[in-house]
Amino acid sequence: MAAKLDFTKLDLRDALDLAILIEEEARERYEEFADQMELHHTPAAARFFRFMAGNEEKHRTQLAARRRTLFGDASVAVRRTMLFDVEAPDYDEARVFMSARAALEAALRAEEKAHAFFDAALPRVADADARALFTELRAEEVAHQTLVRNELAKLPPPDPFADEDLGDEPVGHD
């Protein structure tokens, strides 16, 4: 059974560890999605998911460097089992023949979900330094939403067909 995260007991080290894990989870999910899109020959969606994976990794690296500077090799109390899908797009977001627009919309929902996570957690975080970090991370999610919305605005109007309209139903062979 996974341990439950108690926001009232988070200190800055724990908050940084949590943020690093959130970024890792999101990066891994975007990489999985990019692999799926490449397999299904939807390169525009794959490129965007790789872009998002790179962004998540860049942010994870920055957070990890900050943690090392402040806490060296101190042990980690927060575990991956304490979180799920905080910033990662939901597994059911990936679709065969996914358009770039659909990929961006999935990423936007993930960024909105991450903002909601930090927003909901903030009132329960007692440690001032951890609160400051969560406030910073919540603001970064708004910046990420803006980035995705700006990319969406550059795309042509949505296709009148849904992504699932473009796939063939599986058929049996005689």
N, C-alpha and C positions, 0 to 999 in steps of 0.2 A: 504494500500500500504506500502511496506517495505521501511524503510529509507535506503538511499544509504550511503555506507561507503566512507568517504573522507579521503584518506590516507595522504593528505597534512596537515590535522588537528590532526592526531593521536599523542598523547603524550605517554609516557611509560605506564601509567596506562591503557589507552585505548588499547594499543598494547597487554598488558598482558591479558586484558579482552577478546580481540579478540582471542588470542592464546588459552585461556582456553575454549572458546566456540567452537573453531575448534576441540580441543581434545575431548570435550564432544560429538559433532556431530559424529566424527569418532568412538568413543567408542560405542555409541548407534547403529550405523549402523552395526558395527562388531557383536554386540550382537544380532541384528535382524537376520543377516546372519547365525550366529551360531545356533540360534533357528530354522531357516528354514532348515539348514543342518541336525540337529538332527531329525526334523520332517520327513525328506526324507531319513533317515537312511544312511547318509554319514558322519560317525564319524570323519574321518581324516580331512575333510574340516571344520567341526564344531570345532574340537580341535584347528586348526590353527586360525580360526576366534576368538575363545575365547582367545587365546594367544595374538592376535593383540588388542583385546578389553582391555586386561590387560595392555598392553604396553601403550595404549592411556590413560587409567585411571592413570597409574603411572606418565606419563608426565603431565597430567592435575593437579594432586595433587601437583607436584613440582611447577608448574606455579602458582597455587592458593596460596601456601605457600609463594612464592616469592612476590606475589601481597600483601598479608596480611602484610608481613614484611615491605614492602615499603609504603603501602597506607592504612593500617588498614581496616576499614569498609567504606571507601569512596565510594560514589555512583558509579554505573556502567552506562556508557553512551552507550556502544556498546551492541547491542541486537542481539539475534539469528536470527532475521528476516533480518539482514544485511549481512548474509552469507548463502551459500548453497553449500554443497558438496566440500568444500575446500580440505579436506583430506579424507573424507569418500568415500569409494568405491561407484561407481554409482549403483543405485538400480538395473539396468538390468544386473549387474555382477553375481548375484546369479542365480544358475541353479539347477534344480533337478538332483540328481546323480552327483553333482560336485566333482571332484577329488581334492586331496590335491594340486596337481600342479596348477589346475585352481584357487583354492583359493589363493595360493601364487602369481600367476600372477595377480589376481585382486588386491591384496594388493600392489604389486609392482606398478601397474598403479596408485593406490591411492597415494602412496608416491611420485611418479613422478609428479602427479598433484599438490600436496601440495608444492613441491619444486618450480614448475612453478609459483604458486600463490605468494610465498614470493619473488621470483626472479622478477616477474613483478611489485610487489608492492614497492619494495625497492627504485627505482628511484623517486617515488612520496612521500616517507616518509621524511618529513623535520626535525622532532625532532631527535637529535643525539642519545638519549637513545633508542627511539623506533627503529631507524635504526639499532642500535647495536643488539637489541633483534631480529629483523627480520633477520639480518645476521646470528645470532646464530641459529634461527629456520630453516633457509634455509640449514645450514650446518647439522643440525640434520636430516633433511629429506634425505640427502645424506647418512648419517650413517644408517638410517632405510632401505634405498634401498639396501645397502650393506648387511645388516642382512637378508633381504628377498632373495636376490640373493644367499647368502651362503646357506640358507635353500633349495632353488630350486636346487642347485648343489648337495645336498645330496640325492635327489629323483632319483628313477630309470628313465630311458628314458621315454619320453611321450608315452602314449597309442596311437596307430594309430587311435582309434575311438574318435570322438568328443563327449563331454558330452551329447549333444542332441541326438546322435545316440543311446544312451542307454535307453532313455525313450520311453514308449509306447504312441502312439497317443490316445487321449480320444475317447471313443466309446460310442454310445448311447445304452441304454438297451431297449429291447422289452417289 
